[in-house]
Amino acid sequence: MRERNLDDGSVSVNFESKKIFRKILFFSFALCIIESVVGIVLRANISFILSVYIGYLFMGLGLHFMIQDTLKLKKVNALRRYYSRYFFYASGFLLSVIIFKERTLAILGTFLGMLNYKITLFLGWRWYIETETIKKRKN
């Protein structure tokens, strides 16, 4: 993955890393749809189903902020940005609690929506390691 240093000390993102970020978004959204269908089949409350998408939205924006922070590679405001990002995640939970009457289901749905990114990254990493191992064995 090639990166290019800019004049202000930050690093520009190449096309491959943007492509990876889009894949993460796509597969996480696919997990949200699967969870929604399972929730509908199990007759889950609508607050749970919609809060999964709220968690997906807030985690996607938080992941975007995290990528932007790490690419700048400046430690001047790193701690402040770290805390502000987690405050942003907490505001996602607060929003789902304020919107829906079933607060427990809203919190669980938001947590599951945020967890979709972690699941996608873990499964994608495992798939990448397995395919690279198979390629090395063939060579």
N, C-alpha and C positions, 0 to 999 in steps of 0.2 A: 504494500500500500504506500504509494508515494504521496508526500506532503510537500507543500511549498511554503517557505517562510515569507511572511509579509513584513512590511516596514515597521509596523507597530509591535513586533515580537510575537504576533499570533500566527497560527498555522491555518492555511486554507484546507477545506475539505475536498477530497477528490471525488470523482464520480462513483467509484466503487463503494466508498463508505456511505454515500447517500443512497445507493442501491440497497445496501445491507439494512440501513435504517428503514427504508420503505418495506422491505421484506418483513422486518420485525413488526411493523405496524399492520401489515396485511395479515400475517398469521395470528397476531393477537386479536385482531378484529374477527377473524374466523373462529377463534376460541370463544369470543363473546357471543357470536351467533349460535354456536353449538350449545353454549350454556343457556341461552335464551330458549332454544328449542326444547332442551331438556327441562327447563323450568316450566315451560308451557305444558309439556306432556305430564309433568308431575303436579300440575295445577298450583304452581308457586304464585305468590302474590306479585302483582304488577310492580310494586315498589322494589322488590328484589331484582326483577328483570331489568328495570330501568336504571337502577343504581349500579348494575354491572357496567353499563355504558358510561355512567358518570365516572366510575373508577378508571375505565379505559381511557377516557378523555383526559383526566387529570394526570394519569401516569404517562400518557403519551407526551403531554406538554412538559411534564417534569423531566422525561428522558431527553427531550429536545433541549431543555435548559441545561441539563447535565452535559450533553455533548458540546454545547456552545461554551460552557465553562471550562471543560477540559481542553478544548482546542485553543483557548486563549493562552493557556500555560503561564498565567500570571498568578502569583501567590498573594498579591496585595489584598484582595477582597475574597479570598477563597472561603474562609470560614463564614463570612457573612452570606455569601451565595449558597453555601451548604445549608445553613439554617433557614434561609428564605425558601429554598426548595422544599424542605420538609414542612415548613409552615404552609406552603402551597398544597402539599399532599393533605395536611390536616384540614385545610379549608375545603378540600373535596369531600372529606368525611362530614364536615359540618354542613355543607350544602345539601348532601343527601339526607341528613337528619332533619334539616329544616323543611325540605320539600315534602318528604313522605311521613305519613302518620305512624307506620310500623317501623320504628327506629332501629330495632335490632336487625330486622331483615335488610334495611337500607345500609347499615354499617357492614353487614356480612356481604352484601352484593357489591358494595364499593371496594371492599377488601379483595373480593374475588376478581373484580375487574382490574385492580392494580396488580394482582398476582399473575394475571395472564401474561404480562411481559416477562416475568421471571420464568414462568413455565416455557414460554417461547424461546427465551435465550438458552435455557438449560437443554431443551430438546434439540434446538438448532446446533448448539455446541456439541452435543453427543453425536448427532448425525454427521457433523463436519469431521469429528475425530474418527468416526467409523469409516467414512468414505476415504479419508486420507490414509488410514491404515490399510484399507483394501488396495488402494492405488500403489502403495509402497510394496505390498506383497506381490503384486503383479509385475512390478519392475524388478 
